Amino acid sequence: MLSRIKKNDSVVVLSGKDKGKQGLVISVDQKDGVALVKDVSVVAHHVKARKAGEKSRTVKEERPIMLCKIMPICPSCKKPCRVQVRFHEGSEKARMCGRCKESF
């Protein structure tokens, strides 16, 4: 099965507290249906000091977003698009923009 969203794709968030934000996909987990997007869904995680001399700190990290809440951005027309599948010779599949019909 061809994935709609892959690593290093540029995506836009469709719903939630980060609606409208754009970012690059860091990783995708197809089994759980989630993706990590850079600088989107960032939460503060407090880390307690465990050793002598170590300081407590606040770490900001991305939380996973469900795949149904993000949409890829076409590199050629620069708009959010639905992904279609195009078959090339040799039964190879390629992703295609639903608007401008360019493959990416």
C-alpha positions as CSV (number, residue, x, y, z in Angstrom):
1,M,0.0,0.0,0.0
2,L,1.3,3.4,-0.9
3,S,1.5,5.9,2.0
4,R,-0.3,9.2,1.7
5,I,2.2,10.9,3.9
6,K,6.0,10.1,4.1
7,K,9.0,11.3,5.9
8,N,10.3,14.8,4.9
9,D,6.9,15.8,3.4
10,S,5.7,19.3,4.0
11,V,2.3,19.2,5.6
12,V,-0.4,21.5,7.0
13,V,-2.5,20.7,10.1
14,L,-6.3,20.6,9.4
15,S,-7.7,20.6,12.9
16,G,-6.9,20.9,16.6
17,K,-5.0,23.6,18.6
18,D,-2.3,23.9,15.8
19,K,-4.8,24.3,12.9
20,G,-3.1,26.0,10.0
21,K,0.5,25.4,11.0
22,Q,2.9,23.9,8.5
23,G,6.0,21.8,9.1
24,L,8.1,18.9,7.9
25,V,7.3,15.3,8.8
26,I,10.0,13.8,11.1
27,S,8.6,10.3,11.2
28,V,5.5,8.3,10.4
29,D,4.0,5.3,12.2
30,Q,1.5,3.6,9.9
31,K,0.5,1.0,12.4
32,D,-0.7,3.6,15.0
33,G,-1.7,6.1,12.3
34,V,0.3,9.0,13.7
35,A,3.2,11.2,12.5
36,L,5.7,13.6,14.2
37,V,5.8,17.0,12.6
38,K,8.6,19.5,13.3
39,D,7.5,22.6,15.4
40,V,3.9,21.4,15.5
41,S,2.1,20.1,18.6
42,V,5.0,21.1,20.9
43,V,4.6,20.4,24.6
44,A,6.8,21.2,27.6
45,H,8.1,18.1,29.4
46,H,9.6,18.7,32.9
47,V,12.7,16.6,33.7
48,K,13.7,16.2,37.3
49,A,17.4,16.2,38.3
50,R,18.5,12.6,39.1
51,K,22.1,12.9,39.9
52,A,24.1,15.3,42.1
53,G,25.1,18.4,40.2
54,E,22.5,17.9,37.6
55,K,19.8,20.6,37.2
56,S,16.1,20.2,36.6
57,R,15.0,21.5,33.2
58,T,12.1,21.9,30.9
59,V,12.3,20.1,27.5
60,K,10.1,21.0,24.6
61,E,9.3,18.1,22.3
62,E,6.8,17.3,19.5
63,R,3.9,15.0,20.2
64,P,2.4,12.7,17.5
65,I,-0.5,13.9,15.4
66,M,-3.0,11.6,13.8
67,L,-2.6,11.2,10.1
68,C,-6.2,12.1,9.4
69,K,-5.5,15.6,10.8
70,I,-2.7,16.5,8.4
71,M,-2.6,17.0,4.7
72,P,0.5,17.1,2.4
73,I,1.5,20.2,0.5
74,C,2.2,19.8,-3.2
75,P,5.8,21.0,-4.0
76,S,4.8,22.3,-7.4
77,C,1.5,24.2,-6.7
78,K,2.3,24.9,-3.0
79,K,-1.2,24.1,-1.9
80,P,-2.6,21.4,0.3
81,C,-3.7,18.5,-1.8
82,R,-5.3,15.1,-1.8
83,V,-2.9,12.3,-2.9
84,Q,-3.7,10.1,-5.8
85,V,-1.8,7.1,-7.1
86,R,-0.3,6.9,-10.6
87,F,1.0,3.7,-12.0
88,H,4.3,3.8,-14.0
89,E,5.6,1.1,-16.3
90,G,6.9,-1.9,-14.4
91,S,4.0,-1.7,-12.0
92,E,5.7,1.1,-9.9
93,K,3.4,3.4,-8.0
94,A,3.9,7.1,-7.6
95,R,2.1,9.8,-5.5
96,M,0.3,12.5,-7.5
97,C,-1.2,15.8,-6.6
98,G,-5.0,15.9,-6.9
99,R,-5.0,19.5,-8.1
100,C,-2.2,19.9,-10.6
101,K,-1.6,16.2,-11.4
102,E,2.2,16.5,-10.8
103,S,3.9,13.6,-9.1
104,F,6.0,14.0,-5.9
